[in-house]
């Protein structure tokens, strides 16, 4: 087993990948605010993290992207709500920052262990 092949790093990798996927979806939703018939898409971040925990590590996890129901649809069929998307984008950016901070701390911990051993 490698020093870099830990459960924590694997979970952080999944966390950051899902956060990036969600940010891309949200940005795409905002970009399509004026596209007639466009339907808002998202992932269920919590469900995808749980699914990643039980899925074998050898399998690549592709998040399930789904249309968001229950949003007000305009007469042109578009249901993008810029206020909702902006709030979710801010939340997603905070999650990503948190993930990078935890990753940085994990590498500092590993570096400390390496330096203490020499």
Secondary structure, 3 states (H helix, E strand, C coil): CCCCCCHHHHHHHHHHHHHHHHHHHHHHHHHCCCCCCCCCEECCHHHHHHHHHHCCCCCCCCCCCEECCCCCCCCCCCCCCHHHHHHHHHHHHHHHHHHHHHHHHHHHHHHHHHHHCC
